[in-house]
Amino acid sequence: MIDDRPECSVLLIDDEPFAQDIIAHGLQGCTSHTLCYESSPARAVEVAREVRATVVLVDLRMPDLDGFDVTASLRAHPDTEDLPVIVLSSEDDPEIKARAFAVGANDYMVKWPDPRELVARVRYHSGACIARRQRDAAFASLRVSQEQLAASQSALHQAQKMEAIGQLTGGVAHDFNNVLQIIGGNLQLLKLVGNLNDNARSRVDMALGGVERGAKLAAHLLAFARRQPLQSVVVDPGHLLRDMDDMMRRVLGPSARVVTDIAPGLGSTMVDPNQLNNVLLNLAINARDAMAGSGTLTIRACNVAPDDERPPEVPQGSFIMIEVADTGKGMPQEVLLRAFEPFFTTKPTGQGTGLGLSMAYGFVKQSGGELVMRSEVGRGTSVRIYLPRSDAAPAAIEPVHSAPLAGGLETILVVEDELDVRSSTCGILSALGYEVLEAEDAQSALEIIDSGRHIDLVFTDVIMPGPVSSLQLGEIVRRRLPHAQVLYTSGYAEGVLAHEGKLDASVHLLQKPYHPDALSARIRHLLRRAKRDQKAGVSPPQRAAQNHLGLT
């Protein structure tokens, strides 16, 4: 017995049925084989493909089509062109043998061959066929692997490029925010106490408008760099989208159509609602520009379960998917590949910064999600935001009531190492009626605290020199002055207050550059809450626990 592995698939083409019995008897010594018989030579190619034959035995003399014709037809089809063919004939004629080999036969046997010879030749040719198929499969697999490797290398190159740009823009934005705070703070102080005439006030307002534009630019850069501290809470995205519906319609104008499709039972997600609002607004503006003011904007939201179909960019898990799709002009592939790069835009000079999509990309990635964009010229663009689903209930957000330049008589300790920033901030707070104490670093602030001075609120920069960090200062203030509030400020708080880019709910942060209205509103909000807690008997630890649970 011959142990034949892998299995031979033998196809016999012969118009005489008894030939099947003879060949079957001869192949008894081949322990691993299948034999298929076909009496119609016209079906040779069809049957060979069906049974995945590894060798074909074909009779030479048959009516209609002879063995030469069958061999030629097998060689002519791409699926059987390499299939081994053994011609069986009762004629031992060298000329006939030569003709058989000329039309593509691999072997020639005179009827009826010895079983040992039949098995040996069938195994030889079948083995060669199987080896060829394995080789072809290996080459095909190698090509796929090479294509996948090339795609992975391209994605890695793109990610490295985006990360390098992000590091550069993040560092620039940090320093830029401090410069803007110096300029804006002094301009606001001048406007507040400078007794300016109308012309001078107009000039100051123009300069402050430039500061505000610079602040938005820096915020977009930090968002792209994934270094913008996110004040994430559990939100109901469906509620947020419904609240934005009117705004979307105003952005797109009367000629455009807005379709909102929010799936029932839409889950919650932990995200910074203000940043998500900004991202969706930017996507709507991009859609409006792509549709030239007309067309249809579709806003869709649904749950994505772990087993649901998703783009290859999105990992397994439960997500909330928000899609913003337009019927605009779409993007060619070369533009789509660069769409998330900061400052890249196809709009004319002065009509776009090229930061809208890059900000969206950075925000979504920093929030632990994925952003997938598809576009086709003439058929519009679809942007899908996948955010991790949360099982927690949406938090009730405590509103911050904004009252322009509301002052008070409380005592505020300002801790800031930048002299110019500290000077302008202290000047604004003093003009609002507060008693202001100054410290150039956290160590100096501790000396003031140790002196026994009454302090209602500590307003401290995040990044400061010295042995004591801003976080340590905040902890000391909470222990020694339990009813004093702590408000942080920074142009770049990555890795200090933010964990994986997200702020703890108990941390209060005012981003640089800040407007005096925003500064006074945040301070009044924190001081009012402290007085309310004292009257209600809520201790600072209880308040911190409420903040963490989103119950404030």
FENPEKA-V195754 format. One record per residue. RES is the residue in one small letter. SS is DSSP state (helix for helix, strand for strand, loop for the rest). Layout:
res->(RES RES)
ss->(SS SS)
This chain:
res->(m i d d r p e c s v l l i d d e p f a q d i i a h g l q g c t s h t l c y e s s p a r a v e v a r e v r a t v v l v d l r m p d l d g f d v t a s l r a h p d t e d l p v i v l s s e d d p e i k a r a f a v g a n d y m v k w p d p r e l v a r v r y h s g a c i a r r q r d a a f a s l r v s q e q l a a s q s a l h q a q k m e a i g q l t g g v a h d f n n v l q i i g g n l q l l k l v g n l n d n a r s r v d m a l g g v e r g a k l a a h l l a f a r r q p l q s v v v d p g h l l r d m d d m m r r v l g p s a r v v t d i a p g l g s t m v d p n q l n n v l l n l a i n a r d a m a g s g t l t i r a c n v a p d d e r p p e v p q g s f i m i e v a d t g k g m p q e v l l r a f e p f f t t k p t g q g t g l g l s m a y g f v k q s g g e l v m r s e v g r g t s v r i y l p r s d a a p a a i e p v h s a p l a g g l e t i l v v e d e l d v r s s t c g i l s a l g y e v l e a e d a q s a l e i i d s g r h i d l v f t d v i m p g p v s s l q l g e i v r r r l p h a q v l y t s g y a e g v l a h e g k l d a s v h l l q k p y h p d a l s a r i r h l l r r a k r d q k a g v s p p q r a a q n h l g l t)
ss->(loop strand loop loop loop loop loop strand strand strand strand strand strand loop loop loop loop helix helix helix helix helix helix helix helix helix helix helix helix strand loop loop strand strand strand strand strand strand loop loop helix helix helix helix helix helix helix helix helix helix loop loop loop loop strand strand strand strand strand loop loop loop loop loop loop loop helix helix helix helix helix helix helix helix helix helix loop loop loop loop loop loop loop loop strand strand strand strand strand loop loop loop loop helix helix helix helix helix helix helix helix helix loop loop loop loop strand strand strand strand loop loop loop loop helix helix helix helix helix helix helix helix helix helix helix helix helix helix helix helix helix helix helix helix helix helix helix helix helix helix helix helix helix helix helix helix helix helix helix helix helix helix helix helix helix helix helix helix helix helix helix helix helix helix helix helix helix helix helix helix helix helix helix helix helix helix helix helix helix helix helix helix helix helix helix helix helix helix helix helix helix helix helix loop loop loop loop helix helix helix helix helix helix helix helix helix helix helix helix helix helix helix helix helix helix helix helix helix helix helix helix helix helix helix loop loop loop loop loop strand loop loop strand strand strand strand helix helix helix helix helix helix helix helix helix helix helix helix helix helix helix helix loop loop loop strand strand strand strand strand strand strand loop loop loop loop loop strand strand strand strand loop helix helix helix helix helix helix helix helix helix helix helix helix helix helix helix helix helix helix loop loop loop loop strand strand strand strand strand strand strand strand strand strand loop loop loop loop loop loop loop loop loop loop loop loop loop loop strand strand strand strand strand strand strand strand loop loop loop loop loop loop helix helix helix helix loop loop loop loop loop loop loop loop loop loop loop loop loop loop loop loop loop loop loop helix helix helix helix helix helix helix helix helix helix helix loop loop loop strand strand strand strand strand strand strand loop loop loop strand strand strand strand strand strand strand strand strand strand strand loop loop loop loop loop loop loop loop loop loop loop loop loop loop loop loop loop loop loop loop strand strand strand strand strand loop loop loop helix helix helix helix helix helix helix helix helix helix helix helix helix loop loop loop strand strand strand strand strand loop loop helix helix helix helix helix helix helix helix helix loop loop loop loop loop loop strand strand strand strand strand loop loop loop loop loop loop loop loop helix helix helix helix helix helix helix helix helix helix helix loop loop loop loop strand strand strand strand strand strand loop loop loop strand loop loop loop strand strand loop loop strand strand loop loop loop loop loop strand strand strand loop loop loop loop helix helix helix helix helix helix helix helix helix helix helix helix helix helix helix helix helix helix helix helix helix loop loop loop helix helix helix helix helix helix helix helix helix helix loop loop loop)
